[in-house]
Amino acid sequence: MPKAARSIAALAATAVALIAHAGVANADPADNTPMQAARGDYVGKWQRHESMMTIAPDGTGTILLGSSARDGEKWTIRWTQGDGLGLAIRLDQRIGAWGDGMEGTLNQQTAWKAELVVSPDGVTVLHLADNDAELSDANAGDIWCGKYGSSRFCGA
């Protein structure tokens, strides 16, 4: 390999390493603190980046999940009160798909635990996660904003 090519490769590797470490070094430590459970009403409209959900008082609702501006699916949902403060939400029937949909990642067995929590930026949000242990972790599952205000954790 010519000397110039080796220099460029070494420079590129150094730049990548610096950028990768800068992201970790600049992460907000408050984002890693456990989220506390919050009290409130689950019924209503919720949203996050490229997704919307409506929870109706009768144990039903709809959820629209997008993986991009052109790919996504819309489902009916069923929910029940969970063991604690939260809900158990399960997909019921797919009622729409566009583009590549969610590429087969969703089905009628897809379910989440859901709980109102206080996000690291202080807003009461709805957190959907695979299990109870993830409900207090801002880096696990999906965080939805609704009637309690906007949070950067709900995405763009």
Sequence and secondary structure as in RCSB ss.txt:
>XXXX:A:sequence
MPKAARSIAALAATAVALIAHAGVANADPADNTPMQAARGDYVGKWQRHESMMTIAPDGTGTILLGSSARDGEKW
TIRWTQGDGLGLAIRLDQRIGAWGDGMEGTLNQQTAWKAELVVSPDGVTVLHLADNDAELSDANAGDIWCGKYGS
SRFCGA
>XXXX:A:secstr
  HHHHHHHHHHHHHHHHHHHHHHHTS GGGGS  EE      EEEEETTEEEEE TTSEEEEEEESSSS EEEE
EEEEEE SSSSEEEEEEEEEEEETTTTTT   TT EEEEEEEE TTS EEEEEESSGGGGG TTSSEEEBBTTB 
 GGG  
